[in-house]
């Protein structure tokens, strides 16, 4: 194991993974977001901010969308969690 191998340090490798996800969202050409286990938005892509946060702040956005759209978003998250 080399000195920079953090695979044995779970916290460190999870932190690095999250940083990579955030960087990917920042350069994404698609509106994207990351939610935590409580369903709160913790990071959004610049395009997501531009398209969806016109009149809503980050904390109230999800509750302001229609039920149908919210259900589809949750279904998509569930399907993404089972991708192997």
C-alpha positions as a printed NumPy array, in Angstrom:
array([[  0.   ,   0.   ,   0.   ],
       [  1.447,   3.351,  -0.965],
       [  1.351,   6.392,   1.31 ],
       [ -1.363,   8.112,  -0.751],
       [ -3.646,   5.06 ,  -0.892],
       [ -6.703,   6.093,   1.103],
       [ -8.82 ,   3.058,   0.295],
       [ -8.315,   1.759,   3.826],
       [ -9.486,   5.06 ,   5.291],
       [-13.236,   5.051,   4.605],
       [-13.911,   8.592,   5.815],
       [-11.133,  10.029,   3.698],
       [-12.117,   8.152,   0.551],
       [-15.8  ,   9.101,   0.99 ],
       [-14.813,  12.747,   1.377],
       [-12.732,  12.602,  -1.794],
       [-15.59 ,  10.884,  -3.65 ],
       [-18.011,  13.622,  -2.612],
       [-15.551,  16.285,  -3.753],
       [-15.317,  14.591,  -7.164],
       [-19.119,  14.482,  -7.431],
       [-19.361,  18.185,  -6.607],
       [-16.712,  18.994,  -9.221],
       [-18.614,  16.937, -11.804],
       [-21.836,  18.81 , -11.024],
       [-20.062,  22.14 , -11.384],
       [-19.04 ,  21.34 , -14.971],
       [-22.158,  19.371, -15.908],
       [-24.222,  20.481, -18.889],
       [-27.311,  18.989, -17.211],
       [-29.268,  20.34 , -14.262],
       [-28.184,  18.12 , -11.362],
       [-28.26 ,  17.996,  -7.582],
       [-27.106,  15.972,  -4.576],
       [-29.399,  15.383,  -1.611],
       [-28.42 ,  14.046,   1.789],
       [-30.162,  11.223,   3.663],
       [-32.694,  13.733,   5.026],
       [-33.684,  14.78 ,   1.518],
       [-32.074,  18.212,   1.784],
       [-30.237,  19.619,  -1.214],
       [-26.569,  19.817,  -0.303],
       [-25.193,  20.781,  -3.709],
       [-26.626,  21.827,  -7.048],
       [-25.108,  22.413, -10.443],
       [-24.963,  25.998, -11.702],
       [-27.482,  25.107, -14.424],
       [-29.893,  23.67 , -11.833],
       [-29.635,  26.91 ,  -9.846],
       [-30.294,  28.975, -12.957],
       [-33.32 ,  26.943, -14.078],
       [-35.045,  26.072, -10.809],
       [-34.069,  28.58 ,  -8.134],
       [-35.659,  31.579,  -9.787],
       [-38.205,  32.153,  -6.998],
       [-37.318,  29.45 ,  -4.478],
       [-34.47 ,  28.952,  -2.101],
       [-32.625,  25.67 ,  -1.722],
       [-34.605,  24.501,   1.318],
       [-38.091,  25.069,  -0.092],
       [-37.543,  24.03 ,  -3.707],
       [-38.475,  20.343,  -3.378],
       [-41.694,  21.126,  -1.521],
       [-42.682,  23.655,  -4.204],
       [-42.692,  21.178,  -7.113],
       [-45.736,  19.148,  -8.077],
       [-46.35 ,  15.788,  -6.417],
       [-45.964,  13.976,  -9.76 ],
       [-42.547,  15.51 , -10.404],
       [-41.45 ,  14.802,  -6.824],
       [-42.488,  11.153,  -7.111],
       [-40.598,  10.787, -10.4  ],
       [-37.472,  12.311,  -8.836],
       [-37.645,   9.903,  -5.906],
       [-38.19 ,   6.931,  -8.259],
       [-35.151,   7.996, -10.274],
       [-33.046,   8.219,  -7.109],
       [-34.151,   4.736,  -6.07 ],
       [-33.362,   3.279,  -9.499],
       [-29.95 ,   4.985,  -9.465],
       [-29.202,   3.424,  -6.086],
       [-29.647,  -0.051,  -7.533],
       [-27.4  ,   0.399, -10.571],
       [-24.628,  -2.145, -10.491]])
